[in-house]
Amino acid sequence: MEDYTLFLIKPDSTVKNHIGAILKIIEEHGFVIKEMKMFRMDRKFADRFYEIHKGKDFYDNLIKFMTSGRTVATVLYRKNAINELRKVIGKTDYHETKPETIRRIYGETITRNAVHASDSPENAKEEILKVFPYFKFKE
């Protein structure tokens, strides 16, 4: 299961046409795109996707941001995908991450940080199935 992860390109990156550049970085790091779609989150979907953050002070701004434009969602495959992808994207706060990471290159703020990646095998499976309900994991 840890060889699959969900990867989102957030509205701040899609509106600036960074989709291709971000996907190129992902593929150059050995990830295989197994599923991909572009969509706009509605409030109901965003509430369900980010339910883990309900009640936190940034929640309303996060939901407003994630419903503000298109998101590209992918299921990525690679050995140890979750940990390897987290290295490629960098820390949530782009100021605290390495210069070559996606968030440092394309991030603007802690919320507008270009991308989302699952942080554990459990969350990856849950997030993948929220976005791609019919996805078949091959373990």
C-alpha atoms as an extended CHARMM CRD file, in Angstrom:
* protein
*
       139  EXT
         1         1  MET       CA              0.0000000000        0.0000000000        0.0000000000  PROA      1               0.0000000000
         2         2  GLU       CA              2.8350000000        2.4340000000        0.7030000000  PROA      2               0.0000000000
         3         3  ASP       CA              3.7850000000        2.2150000000       -2.9810000000  PROA      3               0.0000000000
         4         4  TYR       CA              0.6530000000        4.2650000000       -3.8650000000  PROA      4               0.0000000000
         5         5  THR       CA             -0.1110000000        7.8300000000       -2.8570000000  PROA      5               0.0000000000
         6         6  LEU       CA             -2.4950000000       10.6270000000       -3.7120000000  PROA      6               0.0000000000
         7         7  PHE       CA             -1.0000000000       13.7860000000       -5.1640000000  PROA      7               0.0000000000
         8         8  LEU       CA             -2.9840000000       16.9740000000       -5.7760000000  PROA      8               0.0000000000
         9         9  ILE       CA             -1.9320000000       20.0200000000       -7.7240000000  PROA      9               0.0000000000
        10        10  LYS       CA             -3.8360000000       22.7920000000       -5.9830000000  PROA      10              0.0000000000
        11        11  PRO       CA             -5.7420000000       25.7400000000       -7.5210000000  PROA      11              0.0000000000
        12        12  ASP       CA             -2.8500000000       28.1910000000       -7.0320000000  PROA      12              0.0000000000
        13        13  SER       CA             -0.7160000000       26.0650000000       -9.3590000000  PROA      13              0.0000000000
        14        14  THR       CA             -3.3980000000       25.1780000000      -11.8930000000  PROA      14              0.0000000000
        15        15  VAL       CA             -4.3810000000       28.8250000000      -12.4130000000  PROA      15              0.0000000000
        16        16  LYS       CA             -0.7310000000       29.6840000000      -13.1350000000  PROA      16              0.0000000000
        17        17  ASN       CA             -0.3400000000       26.8130000000      -15.6290000000  PROA      17              0.0000000000
        18        18  HSD       CA              2.2460000000       24.9400000000      -13.5630000000  PROA      18              0.0000000000
        19        19  ILE       CA              0.6110000000       21.5310000000      -14.0670000000  PROA      19              0.0000000000
        20        20  GLY       CA              3.0200000000       20.2590000000      -16.7290000000  PROA      20              0.0000000000
        21        21  ALA       CA              6.1290000000       21.5010000000      -14.9240000000  PROA      21              0.0000000000
        22        22  ILE       CA              5.0420000000       19.8980000000      -11.6450000000  PROA      22              0.0000000000
        23        23  LEU       CA              4.1550000000       16.5860000000      -13.2970000000  PROA      23              0.0000000000
        24        24  LYS       CA              7.5230000000       16.6060000000      -15.0720000000  PROA      24              0.0000000000
        25        25  ILE       CA              9.3000000000       16.8510000000      -11.7060000000  PROA      25              0.0000000000
        26        26  ILE       CA              7.1750000000       13.9920000000      -10.3710000000  PROA      26              0.0000000000
        27        27  GLU       CA              7.9530000000       11.7380000000      -13.3360000000  PROA      27              0.0000000000
        28        28  GLU       CA             11.6570000000       12.6190000000      -13.2260000000  PROA      28              0.0000000000
        29        29  HSD       CA             11.6880000000       11.2530000000       -9.6690000000  PROA      29              0.0000000000
        30        30  GLY       CA             10.4510000000        7.8570000000      -10.8220000000  PROA      30              0.0000000000
        31        31  PHE       CA              6.7450000000        8.1400000000      -10.0910000000  PROA      31              0.0000000000
        32        32  VAL       CA              4.2390000000        6.5370000000      -12.4330000000  PROA      32              0.0000000000
        33        33  ILE       CA              0.8640000000        8.2220000000      -12.8300000000  PROA      33              0.0000000000
        34        34  LYS       CA             -1.7680000000        5.4850000000      -12.4520000000  PROA      34              0.0000000000
        35        35  GLU       CA             -4.8460000000        7.7410000000      -12.4750000000  PROA      35              0.0000000000
        36        36  MET       CA             -5.3760000000       11.4320000000      -13.1550000000  PROA      36              0.0000000000
        37        37  LYS       CA             -8.2420000000       13.8730000000      -13.4040000000  PROA      37              0.0000000000
        38        38  MET       CA             -8.8810000000       17.5880000000      -13.2240000000  PROA      38              0.0000000000
        39        39  PHE       CA            -11.8980000000       18.8260000000      -11.2950000000  PROA      39              0.0000000000
        40        40  ARG       CA            -13.1670000000       21.6420000000       -9.1390000000  PROA      40              0.0000000000
        41        41  MET       CA            -13.9270000000       20.7050000000       -5.5470000000  PROA      41              0.0000000000
        42        42  ASP       CA            -17.3200000000       21.7550000000       -4.3010000000  PROA      42              0.0000000000
        43        43  ARG       CA            -17.8610000000       22.5880000000       -0.6280000000  PROA      43              0.0000000000
        44        44  LYS       CA            -19.2870000000       19.1530000000        0.1890000000  PROA      44              0.0000000000
        45        45  PHE       CA            -16.3190000000       17.3130000000       -1.3280000000  PROA      45              0.0000000000
        46        46  ALA       CA            -13.7710000000       19.6860000000        0.2650000000  PROA      46              0.0000000000
        47        47  ASP       CA            -15.4070000000       19.2800000000        3.6980000000  PROA      47              0.0000000000
        48        48  ARG       CA            -15.2310000000       15.5030000000        3.3500000000  PROA      48              0.0000000000
        49        49  PHE       CA            -11.6750000000       15.4880000000        2.0000000000  PROA      49              0.0000000000
        50        50  TYR       CA            -10.3120000000       17.8050000000        4.7140000000  PROA      50              0.0000000000
        51        51  GLU       CA            -12.5060000000       16.5660000000        7.5940000000  PROA      51              0.0000000000
        52        52  ILE       CA             -9.3450000000       15.7930000000        9.5910000000  PROA      52              0.0000000000
        53        53  HSD       CA             -8.7620000000       19.5710000000        9.8790000000  PROA      53              0.0000000000
        54        54  LYS       CA            -12.2920000000       20.5870000000       10.9410000000  PROA      54              0.0000000000
        55        55  GLY       CA            -12.1830000000       22.9300000000       13.9110000000  PROA      55              0.0000000000
        56        56  LYS       CA             -8.6550000000       24.1770000000       13.2300000000  PROA      56              0.0000000000
        57        57  ASP       CA             -8.1540000000       27.9180000000       12.7720000000  PROA      57              0.0000000000
        58        58  PHE       CA             -7.0900000000       27.5650000000        9.1120000000  PROA      58              0.0000000000
        59        59  TYR       CA             -9.9610000000       25.2780000000        8.0790000000  PROA      59              0.0000000000
        60        60  ASP       CA            -12.3220000000       27.8610000000        6.5630000000  PROA      60              0.0000000000
        61        61  ASN       CA             -9.5320000000       29.4900000000        4.5460000000  PROA      61              0.0000000000
        62        62  LEU       CA             -8.3640000000       26.0680000000        3.3370000000  PROA      62              0.0000000000
        63        63  ILE       CA            -11.8570000000       25.1300000000        2.1430000000  PROA      63              0.0000000000
        64        64  LYS       CA            -12.3520000000       28.5150000000        0.4710000000  PROA      64              0.0000000000
        65        65  PHE       CA             -9.0150000000       28.1640000000       -1.3010000000  PROA      65              0.0000000000
        66        66  MET       CA             -9.4980000000       24.5480000000       -2.4040000000  PROA      66              0.0000000000
        67        67  THR       CA            -12.9290000000       25.3450000000       -3.8840000000  PROA      67              0.0000000000
        68        68  SER       CA            -11.6510000000       28.4750000000       -5.6660000000  PROA      68              0.0000000000
        69        69  GLY       CA            -10.3950000000       26.7370000000       -8.8120000000  PROA      69              0.0000000000
        70        70  ARG       CA             -9.4140000000       23.5250000000      -10.5220000000  PROA      70              0.0000000000
        71        71  THR       CA             -7.3790000000       20.7800000000       -8.8780000000  PROA      71              0.0000000000
        72        72  VAL       CA             -5.4440000000       18.0490000000      -10.6500000000  PROA      72              0.0000000000
        73        73  ALA       CA             -5.5960000000       14.7670000000       -8.7620000000  PROA      73              0.0000000000
        74        74  THR       CA             -3.2980000000       11.8270000000       -9.4250000000  PROA      74              0.0000000000
        75        75  VAL       CA             -2.6280000000        8.4170000000       -7.9920000000  PROA      75              0.0000000000
        76        76  LEU       CA              1.1170000000        7.9110000000       -8.0560000000  PROA      76              0.0000000000
        77        77  TYR       CA              2.9700000000        4.6170000000       -7.8950000000  PROA      77              0.0000000000
        78        78  ARG       CA              6.5630000000        3.9990000000       -6.9270000000  PROA      78              0.0000000000
        79        79  LYS       CA              8.4370000000        1.9880000000       -4.3100000000  PROA      79              0.0000000000
        80        80  ASN       CA              7.9880000000        3.7870000000       -0.9750000000  PROA      80              0.0000000000
        81        81  ALA       CA              5.8640000000        6.4020000000       -2.7640000000  PROA      81              0.0000000000
        82        82  ILE       CA              4.5820000000        8.2480000000        0.2830000000  PROA      82              0.0000000000
        83        83  ASN       CA              7.9720000000        9.0050000000        1.8230000000  PROA      83              0.0000000000
        84        84  GLU       CA              9.6540000000        9.6600000000       -1.5130000000  PROA      84              0.0000000000
        85        85  LEU       CA              6.9460000000       12.0800000000       -2.6310000000  PROA      85              0.0000000000
        86        86  ARG       CA              7.1030000000       13.9870000000        0.6580000000  PROA      86              0.0000000000
        87        87  LYS       CA             10.8290000000       14.5480000000       -0.0070000000  PROA      87              0.0000000000
        88        88  VAL       CA             10.1090000000       15.8590000000       -3.5200000000  PROA      88              0.0000000000
        89        89  ILE       CA              7.3700000000       18.2800000000       -2.4490000000  PROA      89              0.0000000000
        90        90  GLY       CA              8.9930000000       19.5960000000        0.7420000000  PROA      90              0.0000000000
        91        91  LYS       CA              7.5030000000       20.8800000000        3.9800000000  PROA      91              0.0000000000
        92        92  THR       CA              4.0770000000       22.5170000000        4.2220000000  PROA      92              0.0000000000
        93        93  ASP       CA              5.6860000000       25.9080000000        4.9000000000  PROA      93              0.0000000000
        94        94  TYR       CA              7.6130000000       26.5140000000        1.7100000000  PROA      94              0.0000000000
        95        95  HSD       CA              9.9880000000       28.9030000000        3.5170000000  PROA      95              0.0000000000
        96        96  GLU       CA             11.2810000000       25.9720000000        5.6000000000  PROA      96              0.0000000000
        97        97  THR       CA             11.9580000000       23.5550000000        2.7690000000  PROA      97              0.0000000000
        98        98  LYS       CA             14.8360000000       22.8640000000        0.3950000000  PROA      98              0.0000000000
        99        99  PRO       CA             15.1950000000       25.0500000000       -2.7290000000  PROA      99              0.0000000000
       100       100  GLU       CA             14.6880000000       22.1620000000       -5.1790000000  PROA      100             0.0000000000
       101       101  THR       CA             11.3060000000       21.0640000000       -3.7610000000  PROA      101             0.0000000000
       102       102  ILE       CA              7.9970000000       21.6840000000       -5.5040000000  PROA      102             0.0000000000
       103       103  ARG       CA              6.6250000000       23.7650000000       -2.6530000000  PROA      103             0.0000000000
       104       104  ARG       CA              9.7020000000       25.9920000000       -2.5690000000  PROA      104             0.0000000000
       105       105  ILE       CA              9.5750000000       26.4930000000       -6.3400000000  PROA      105             0.0000000000
       106       106  TYR       CA              5.8110000000       27.0230000000       -6.6730000000  PROA      106             0.0000000000
       107       107  GLY       CA              4.4500000000       27.7670000000       -3.1690000000  PROA      107             0.0000000000
       108       108  GLU       CA              3.2020000000       31.1780000000       -2.0780000000  PROA      108             0.0000000000
       109       109  THR       CA              1.9730000000       30.6910000000        1.5110000000  PROA      109             0.0000000000
       110       110  ILE       CA              1.4190000000       27.8330000000        3.9610000000  PROA      110             0.0000000000
       111       111  THR       CA             -2.0460000000       27.2380000000        2.4620000000  PROA      111             0.0000000000
       112       112  ARG       CA             -1.2000000000       28.1960000000       -1.1180000000  PROA      112             0.0000000000
       113       113  ASN       CA              1.6770000000       25.7520000000       -1.2320000000  PROA      113             0.0000000000
       114       114  ALA       CA              1.0890000000       24.3450000000       -4.7250000000  PROA      114             0.0000000000
       115       115  VAL       CA              0.4460000000       20.6820000000       -3.9130000000  PROA      115             0.0000000000
       116       116  HSD       CA             -0.9120000000       18.1020000000       -1.4800000000  PROA      116             0.0000000000
       117       117  ALA       CA              0.4740000000       14.6350000000       -0.8160000000  PROA      117             0.0000000000
       118       118  SER       CA             -0.7530000000       11.8940000000        1.4930000000  PROA      118             0.0000000000
       119       119  ASP       CA              1.2500000000       11.5620000000        4.6950000000  PROA      119             0.0000000000
       120       120  SER       CA              0.6590000000        7.9150000000        5.6490000000  PROA      120             0.0000000000
       121       121  PRO       CA             -0.4360000000        4.6340000000        4.0550000000  PROA      121             0.0000000000
       122       122  GLU       CA             -3.7990000000        4.8720000000        5.8450000000  PROA      122             0.0000000000
       123       123  ASN       CA             -4.4340000000        8.4300000000        4.6540000000  PROA      123             0.0000000000
       124       124  ALA       CA             -3.2300000000        7.5980000000        1.1470000000  PROA      124             0.0000000000
       125       125  LYS       CA             -5.7430000000        4.7900000000        0.7880000000  PROA      125             0.0000000000
       126       126  GLU       CA             -8.5690000000        6.8840000000        2.2380000000  PROA      126             0.0000000000
       127       127  GLU       CA             -7.7290000000        9.9520000000        0.1220000000  PROA      127             0.0000000000
       128       128  ILE       CA             -7.2960000000        7.9510000000       -3.0900000000  PROA      128             0.0000000000
       129       129  LEU       CA            -10.7100000000        6.3570000000       -2.6260000000  PROA      129             0.0000000000
       130       130  LYS       CA            -12.3310000000        9.7420000000       -1.9200000000  PROA      130             0.0000000000
       131       131  VAL       CA            -11.0990000000       11.0530000000       -5.2680000000  PROA      131             0.0000000000
       132       132  PHE       CA            -11.0160000000        7.7960000000       -7.2650000000  PROA      132             0.0000000000
       133       133  PRO       CA            -13.6710000000        5.5750000000       -5.6220000000  PROA      133             0.0000000000
       134       134  TYR       CA            -13.1810000000        2.6990000000       -8.0610000000  PROA      134             0.0000000000
       135       135  PHE       CA             -9.3920000000        2.5890000000       -7.9380000000  PROA      135             0.0000000000
       136       136  LYS       CA             -7.9770000000       -0.9400000000       -7.6100000000  PROA      136             0.0000000000
       137       137  PHE       CA             -4.8450000000       -1.2920000000       -5.5110000000  PROA      137             0.0000000000
       138       138  LYS       CA             -2.5060000000       -4.0250000000       -6.6400000000  PROA      138             0.0000000000
       139       139  GLU       CA             -0.5240000000       -5.1570000000       -3.6320000000  PROA      139             0.0000000000
